[in-house]
Amino acid sequence: MIWKYRTEQDKEHVENYLKNNSLSFSFDERLPAFYIDDPDPERHYITYQYYYTTGRWGVMYNKRNKNRKHYMCRDIETLVNKYILKDQDEDE
């Protein structure tokens, strides 16, 4: 059983992918983690925390992961297409 993935993606790849999908984000050098804002203006309080080296991510409400849950995905493409932009695709 695999507990931790190595995404083999670098910081620049993740930044470019998020910019190409018009997602606002910030980066914390200390962790290193990306904080990706939810694209829906009505859900402005939701942020996704993504560790680009391992694929670990969590949903944060008002900048807090109150459930302290983290999930795994293989790469940034999976996270964005399957979880972040999923709701937008259903609305169109």
Summary of the structure (lengths in Angstrom):
residues: 92
radius of gyration: 12.7
end to end distance: 37.8
largest distance: 38.5
contacts: 224
relative contact order: 0.20
helix: 30%
strand: 26%
